[in-house]
Amino acid sequence: MLKSKVGFSTDIDSFKSGEETARKASMDMKNAKLGMLYTSVLSNVKEVVKGARSVTNAPIIGCTSSGAIIVPEGVISSDHGFSGMMMLDDKDMTVGVACHEAGRDARAIGRKVAIEAVENAKTTRAPAYFYMVASPKEEEDYLMGIQDVIGRVPMFGGSAADDTVEGKWQIICNDKVFNDGVAVAFFYTDNEIVTSYTGAYRETNNIGLITEVKDNRTLVSIDGVSALKKYASWINTTPAQLKGQNLLVASITRPLGVKDPLGNLTVIRHPMFGNDEGTKTTADDTITLGNKAVPGTAIIQLEATVDELIDSTGNTMKDVKKQLYTDPAAYFLVHCGGRKLGIGDRIGEVHKQLLKEAKDVPFITIFTFGEYGYDEHSANICGGLMLSFTAFGKN
């Protein structure tokens, strides 16, 4: 039977923070199989990991979370950092953890990480489920490499994040801490694991065809019109008002999305930067997206109010609970850091919704710069401005 426990700390000493977090999460865990560890870029991440490793020998995986985490006790944040961990305990579960820093061929790295995770689980089989954390850069390529090895095994997870989109994020994998790359945890278990993956935005009638993309994530044109000009016309503003990171903020409640081939899932493409001037690789008035875009694909302008962003967390928790046939033992909740930015000082309302739906089941919420998952019969996909809520069944 699966058990879980969550620990956290805001101790100013990073080693002590990791130690206290792991001690609380490990209490009464006799068959600890995985510690999922999340901390702040304001902390000394390596010291947090050392502190946690001084308490537990279980494999550890995680990353930095943008600004805060949420646990049953509340929204955990401080001016000097924080840490939180969910420990999973089950004598019948096996977990294989592996990681690799970035290199020239992200897909090949994904294959290597998958092979190592299977080997570290001391098996030759594909897992029942897997978790992935990566830097916000080549997630789709890592995922393809992983699936080259294990096939379309269902997944959940999210990208490492910092507080200001400066690239200070860190990935955690056992004793390793690094900025750019990927880490995975492969779960071998008969217990239920289910994920609800959604943006929970409403579709508008603003729909266009992607006509040019550069370097996978730079949206050059929609319907043959400069992407930023087209998007600005859709939301009744001007390109000048959307330059730089102004676009990131403006698009939180009005992002773009693409549908999966079956139409079950609309995957969010977060407009991150309005490019001010053309360069050798980009034209003027282009949009840097948080994930990959493909020419010849329809793209839709979506919308949601801040109230709807808050309510979507409780609704998604309800959805993931309904998918379980057994009682829940843990909830692992990936929430976009951009959505958190849009929610602002009302983030406490999210905590209240999660606490109400979780009841007495342990949970941890992290804030990421990319979210991974699937819906019904869709493929595993990487998106932004999304929720990837996963429930672990007791049996």
Buried (B, 14 or more C-beta within 10 A) or exposed (E): BBBBBBBBBBBEBBBBBBBBBBBBBBEEBEBBBBBBBBBBBBBBBBBBBBBBBEBBEBBBBBBBBBBBBBBBEBBBBBEEBBBBBBBBBBEEBBBBBBBBBBEEEBBBBBBBBBBBBBEBBEBEEBBBBBBBBBBBBBBBBBBBBBBBBBEEBBBBBBBBBBBEBEEBBBBBBBEBBBBBBBBBBBBBBEBBBBBBBBBBBEEEEBBBEBBBBBEEBBBBBBEEBBBBBBBBBBBEBEBEEBBEEBBBEBBBBBBBBBBBEEEEBBBBBBBBBBBBEEEEEBBBBBBBBBBBBEEEBEBBBBBBEBEBBBBBBBBBBBBBBEEBEBEBBBBBBBBBBBBBBBBEEEBEBBBEBBBEBBEEBBBBBBBBBBBBBBBEEBBBBBBBBBBBBBBBBBB
